[in-house]
Amino acid sequence: MKLIDNVIVFQDVPDNYWAAEAIAFTASRELFLGTEVGMFAPGVSMSRAMLFTVLARLDGVETEGGESWYSKARDWAMAAGISDGSAPEAAITREQLIALLYRSPDSLQRTAAARALRIAAKFPHGQEKPWIGRWRRAS
């Protein structure tokens, strides 16, 4: 994966939003690009297609173009054995997220886990929710 550092500003993510730094970090590296120009939609559930796209980008796959905005990422996920590609526009459950990450290539798992831990470490205890499970908040 190539590292880039460019600032992407989302109109719907104020500087004092609890996840603003994590959103800026991932957006500047073009892992997340928002739901439309200038909009991140932080309150919207992540779809399976969104996760396919983030994981494909993390693995260095070009995701632009295709039949739909997520076609190339879905094709990558299917070819890599991560997903069968079904229900791409459905919201992803925590169980599905874990299954897709578990099936990811070893290098991708290590990279994604390390980044998630680094991002989580930046939030004061209790402010990492809702994306960190109860098991983490209880520790």
Helices and strands as residue ranges (DSSP letters): H 20-28, H 48-58, H 71-79, H 94-103, H 106-121, H 134-137
